[in-house]
Amino acid sequence: MSSALFDPDCRRCPRLADFLDEVKQRHPDYHARPVPSFGDPRARLLIVGLAPGMHGANASGRPFTGDHAGILLYETLHAFGYGSRPLSESARDGLKLKDCRITNAVKCLPPGNKPELAEVKTCNAFLRAELAELPKDAVVLALGKIAHDAVVRALEQKPGQYRFGHGARHRLPTGQWLLDSYHCSRYNTQTRRLTPEMFREVFEQARELLAAM
């Protein structure tokens, strides 16, 4: 993976770098570094999350792997034919993604799972490079408003021109589509703000858009 897409030794955000150092001391067996994207390098579906979770991607080194947020995501990916397995348990479990890749707006674990705006903007260069490598008929699925805004910003557009909303779709200047969903976090799924049915409907939209392009 090129340095424009990912830097495994990135320390551009001092608060995040210091926090990862602390986490590594407390959990020496954790990945506790920037987390790369995962999946098919030629994928037409790019899923953009928020940031690694403390005991999920930050521990395993793979997006949405090992935490609650990954349960619904990987189950749905498998149901739609994107994933070889319905569970993502570790970076060594043999799971493969087909025509799909998962990344995050922020590559490093933020304290309290809340990155600061400056950190999102600093990490935006990596997302911009990743978006630039997508095929012309791609669909970008943003999980949550922060991911949505990060995608819009990476394309040098104003977030106010593209309003986030669950199930909303936006035609991008590149000709590709940006599709929105509530994040599949524990809070959203347990409060039923996001149900499995709602999540599947978004993936149905993605499939329809990809088939039409």
C-alpha positions, -999 to 999 in steps of 0.1 A, spaced: 0 0 0 14 34 -10 24 60 15 -3 83 0 -30 58 10 -16 48 44 13 54 68 17 27 94 40 50 114 20 82 112 22 105 142 8 136 126 -18 141 153 1 145 186 -30 138 208 -37 105 190 -1 94 188 4 100 226 -29 81 233 -18 51 212 15 50 232 -5 49 264 -28 22 251 2 1 239 16 2 274 -17 -10 289 -23 -35 262 10 -47 248 -7 -73 226 -29 -48 209 -22 -34 174 -23 2 188 -12 18 156 -28 34 125 -52 8 110 -51 2 72 -81 -3 50 -93 -39 44 -107 -56 14 -105 -58 -24 -81 -32 -38 -102 -29 -69 -135 -27 -51 -164 -7 -64 -180 -4 -29 -160 16 -4 -173 17 32 -161 46 53 -164 43 91 -154 68 118 -123 55 135 -109 23 151 -125 11 183 -105 5 214 -111 -32 217 -119 -37 180 -98 -25 151 -73 -9 175 -67 -43 190 -70 -65 159 -55 -42 133 -84 -46 109 -115 -23 106 -146 -33 125 -130 -65 137 -134 -77 173 -160 -52 185 -198 -49 185 -199 -25 155 -185 -51 132 -212 -77 140 -240 -62 119 -216 -49 92 -199 -82 84 -231 -102 87 -247 -79 61 -216 -80 39 -218 -118 39 -255 -117 31 -250 -95 1 -221 -116 -12 -193 -92 -3 -178 -112 25 -166 -148 26 -177 -152 63 -204 -136 84 -181 -130 113 -149 -110 115 -130 -122 146 -94 -115 140 -70 -103 112 -60 -140 108 -94 -156 105 -92 -160 67 -121 -136 59 -120 -122 24 -140 -93 9 -150 -93 -28 -157 -60 -46 -157 -42 -13 -132 -24 9 -135 -9 44 -116 22 56 -120 49 83 -122 87 82 -95 86 110 -70 58 110 -60 60 147 -80 53 179 -92 86 194 -98 90 231 -135 84 239 -140 74 203 -143 111 194 -117 125 170 -113 162 170 -121 181 137 -84 189 132 -76 152 134 -103 144 108 -88 170 86 -53 158 90 -62 123 82 -83 134 52 -53 133 29 -53 95 31 -90 93 24 -86 116 -5 -59 93 -20 -81 63 -15 -111 79 -32 -89 90 -61 -81 53 -68 -118 42 -69 -132 31 -103 -155 56 -120 -186 34 -112 -180 32 -75 -203 38 -46 -190 52 -13 -211 42 18 -205 66 47 -213 52 82 -223 83 102 -221 120 97 -184 124 105 -175 98 78 -200 115 54 -184 149 60 -149 135 56 -157 121 22 -172 154 10 -142 173 23 -118 149 7 -134 157 -26 -130 194 -19 -167 200 -16 -186 218 12 -203 195 36 -233 219 37 -240 210 0 -245 174 8 -267 168 38 -263 136 58 -293 114 63 -298 77 67 -306 63 33 -297 96 15 -278 93 -18 -257 121 -33 -243 122 -68 -206 133 -65 -187 156 -89 -167 125 -99 -199 108 -112 -198 83 -83 -224 80 -56 -222 88 -19 -247 68 2 -254 74 38 -262 52 68 -263 56 105 -232 40 120 -236 4 131 -223 12 166 -235 -6 197 -255 25 208 -273 28 175 -281 -9 171 -292 -14 208 -314 17 208 -329 5 174 -319 38 158 -304 14 132 -321 -19 127 -308 -48 106 -336 -42 82 -327 -5 79 -291 -15 72 -300 -40 46 -321 -14 28 -290 8 25 -271 -21 10 -300 -28 -14 -296 8 -26 -259 3 -30 -265 -28 -51 -290 -10 -73 -267 20 -78 -238 -3 -87 -259 -23 -112 -271 9 -129 -236 24 -134 
